[in-house]
Amino acid sequence: DFEGVIPEGEYGGGPMIVWDTGTWAPMEDVDKSLRSGAFKFRLAGQKLNGGWMLTRLKPKPGEDENKKNWLLFKERDLASDTK
């Protein structure tokens, strides 16, 4: 529920707004899923709902192995916009 400006130089520095509010619940063991690179969860928010998945991308050749890029996918469910 925090909105305001985080000072420059601090983690996440800049303006901060609350875009959505609600709850979330993991669909599997959180630690195991994050280690494997596929984390599924459900959102029940005012704007976002249904199943979602974070999936970790493998590093490109020559890319830092510690760099972790993730993609967020919406699962096909009743909360999907199928138009």
ChimeraX commands (.cxc) that place a marker at each C-alpha (Angstrom):
marker #1 position 0.00,0.00,0.00 radius 0.5
marker #1 position 3.07,2.28,-0.18 radius 0.5
marker #1 position 2.97,5.11,-2.68 radius 0.5
marker #1 position 5.54,7.86,-2.89 radius 0.5
marker #1 position 9.04,8.55,-4.14 radius 0.5
marker #1 position 11.94,6.29,-3.22 radius 0.5
marker #1 position 15.15,8.39,-3.06 radius 0.5
marker #1 position 17.56,8.08,-6.00 radius 0.5
marker #1 position 20.42,5.72,-5.23 radius 0.5
marker #1 position 18.15,3.48,-3.14 radius 0.5
marker #1 position 16.92,0.14,-4.47 radius 0.5
marker #1 position 13.93,0.86,-6.73 radius 0.5
marker #1 position 14.63,4.61,-6.62 radius 0.5
marker #1 position 11.98,6.81,-8.24 radius 0.5
marker #1 position 8.21,7.18,-8.14 radius 0.5
marker #1 position 6.23,4.25,-6.72 radius 0.5
marker #1 position 2.51,3.70,-7.29 radius 0.5
marker #1 position 0.21,0.83,-6.34 radius 0.5
marker #1 position -1.12,-0.48,-9.68 radius 0.5
marker #1 position -3.18,-3.38,-8.31 radius 0.5
marker #1 position -4.19,-4.80,-4.95 radius 0.5
marker #1 position -5.22,-8.30,-3.98 radius 0.5
marker #1 position -3.75,-11.61,-2.91 radius 0.5
marker #1 position -1.55,-14.29,-4.43 radius 0.5
marker #1 position -1.02,-17.97,-3.72 radius 0.5
marker #1 position 1.67,-20.35,-5.00 radius 0.5
marker #1 position 0.48,-23.38,-6.97 radius 0.5
marker #1 position 3.55,-25.44,-6.01 radius 0.5
marker #1 position 6.41,-25.34,-3.50 radius 0.5
marker #1 position 7.88,-21.84,-3.86 radius 0.5
marker #1 position 11.57,-22.61,-3.16 radius 0.5
marker #1 position 11.61,-25.70,-5.38 radius 0.5
marker #1 position 9.82,-23.88,-8.21 radius 0.5
marker #1 position 12.13,-20.86,-8.14 radius 0.5
marker #1 position 15.21,-23.10,-8.13 radius 0.5
marker #1 position 13.88,-25.04,-11.13 radius 0.5
marker #1 position 13.10,-21.81,-13.00 radius 0.5
marker #1 position 9.32,-22.33,-13.36 radius 0.5
marker #1 position 7.18,-20.69,-10.67 radius 0.5
marker #1 position 3.37,-20.95,-10.98 radius 0.5
marker #1 position 1.02,-18.86,-8.87 radius 0.5
marker #1 position -2.52,-17.48,-8.77 radius 0.5
marker #1 position -3.51,-13.83,-8.44 radius 0.5
marker #1 position -6.80,-12.51,-7.10 radius 0.5
marker #1 position -6.54,-8.79,-7.65 radius 0.5
marker #1 position -8.68,-5.88,-8.75 radius 0.5
marker #1 position -6.95,-5.92,-12.18 radius 0.5
marker #1 position -5.02,-9.20,-12.49 radius 0.5
marker #1 position -6.57,-12.60,-11.81 radius 0.5
marker #1 position -6.04,-16.28,-12.50 radius 0.5
marker #1 position -2.97,-18.41,-13.10 radius 0.5
marker #1 position 0.45,-16.98,-13.96 radius 0.5
marker #1 position 3.93,-18.42,-14.42 radius 0.5
marker #1 position 7.41,-16.95,-14.10 radius 0.5
marker #1 position 9.93,-18.85,-16.20 radius 0.5
marker #1 position 13.70,-18.27,-16.08 radius 0.5
marker #1 position 15.55,-17.89,-19.37 radius 0.5
marker #1 position 18.81,-19.72,-19.96 radius 0.5
marker #1 position 21.79,-17.40,-20.40 radius 0.5
marker #1 position 22.90,-16.70,-23.96 radius 0.5
marker #1 position 26.39,-17.85,-24.99 radius 0.5
marker #1 position 28.94,-15.53,-23.36 radius 0.5
marker #1 position 26.33,-14.03,-21.02 radius 0.5
marker #1 position 26.99,-13.88,-17.27 radius 0.5
marker #1 position 25.74,-17.14,-15.68 radius 0.5
marker #1 position 24.58,-15.16,-12.63 radius 0.5
marker #1 position 22.33,-12.91,-14.72 radius 0.5
marker #1 position 18.77,-14.10,-14.23 radius 0.5
marker #1 position 16.19,-13.06,-16.79 radius 0.5
marker #1 position 12.58,-14.07,-16.18 radius 0.5
marker #1 position 9.45,-13.98,-18.37 radius 0.5
marker #1 position 5.93,-13.67,-16.99 radius 0.5
marker #1 position 3.20,-15.67,-18.75 radius 0.5
marker #1 position -0.56,-15.63,-18.26 radius 0.5
marker #1 position -2.05,-19.10,-18.17 radius 0.5
marker #1 position -5.08,-19.87,-20.34 radius 0.5
marker #1 position -7.95,-19.96,-17.87 radius 0.5
marker #1 position -11.28,-18.29,-17.17 radius 0.5
marker #1 position -9.48,-15.04,-16.30 radius 0.5
marker #1 position -7.75,-14.92,-19.73 radius 0.5
marker #1 position -8.75,-12.36,-22.31 radius 0.5
marker #1 position -9.33,-14.61,-25.33 radius 0.5
marker #1 position -10.59,-11.89,-27.68 radius 0.5
marker link #1:1,2 radius 0.2
marker link #1:2,3 radius 0.2
marker link #1:3,4 radius 0.2
marker link #1:4,5 radius 0.2
marker link #1:5,6 radius 0.2
marker link #1:6,7 radius 0.2
marker link #1:7,8 radius 0.2
marker link #1:8,9 radius 0.2
marker link #1:9,10 radius 0.2
marker link #1:10,11 radius 0.2
marker link #1:11,12 radius 0.2
marker link #1:12,13 radius 0.2
marker link #1:13,14 radius 0.2
marker link #1:14,15 radius 0.2
marker link #1:15,16 radius 0.2
marker link #1:16,17 radius 0.2
marker link #1:17,18 radius 0.2
marker link #1:18,19 radius 0.2
marker link #1:19,20 radius 0.2
marker link #1:20,21 radius 0.2
marker link #1:21,22 radius 0.2
marker link #1:22,23 radius 0.2
marker link #1:23,24 radius 0.2
marker link #1:24,25 radius 0.2
marker link #1:25,26 radius 0.2
marker link #1:26,27 radius 0.2
marker link #1:27,28 radius 0.2
marker link #1:28,29 radius 0.2
marker link #1:29,30 radius 0.2
marker link #1:30,31 radius 0.2
marker link #1:31,32 radius 0.2
marker link #1:32,33 radius 0.2
marker link #1:33,34 radius 0.2
marker link #1:34,35 radius 0.2
marker link #1:35,36 radius 0.2
marker link #1:36,37 radius 0.2
marker link #1:37,38 radius 0.2
marker link #1:38,39 radius 0.2
marker link #1:39,40 radius 0.2
marker link #1:40,41 radius 0.2
marker link #1:41,42 radius 0.2
marker link #1:42,43 radius 0.2
marker link #1:43,44 radius 0.2
marker link #1:44,45 radius 0.2
marker link #1:45,46 radius 0.2
marker link #1:46,47 radius 0.2
marker link #1:47,48 radius 0.2
marker link #1:48,49 radius 0.2
marker link #1:49,50 radius 0.2
marker link #1:50,51 radius 0.2
marker link #1:51,52 radius 0.2
marker link #1:52,53 radius 0.2
marker link #1:53,54 radius 0.2
marker link #1:54,55 radius 0.2
marker link #1:55,56 radius 0.2
marker link #1:56,57 radius 0.2
marker link #1:57,58 radius 0.2
marker link #1:58,59 radius 0.2
marker link #1:59,60 radius 0.2
marker link #1:60,61 radius 0.2
marker link #1:61,62 radius 0.2
marker link #1:62,63 radius 0.2
marker link #1:63,64 radius 0.2
marker link #1:64,65 radius 0.2
marker link #1:65,66 radius 0.2
marker link #1:66,67 radius 0.2
marker link #1:67,68 radius 0.2
marker link #1:68,69 radius 0.2
marker link #1:69,70 radius 0.2
marker link #1:70,71 radius 0.2
marker link #1:71,72 radius 0.2
marker link #1:72,73 radius 0.2
marker link #1:73,74 radius 0.2
marker link #1:74,75 radius 0.2
marker link #1:75,76 radius 0.2
marker link #1:76,77 radius 0.2
marker link #1:77,78 radius 0.2
marker link #1:78,79 radius 0.2
marker link #1:79,80 radius 0.2
marker link #1:80,81 radius 0.2
marker link #1:81,82 radius 0.2
marker link #1:82,83 radius 0.2
view
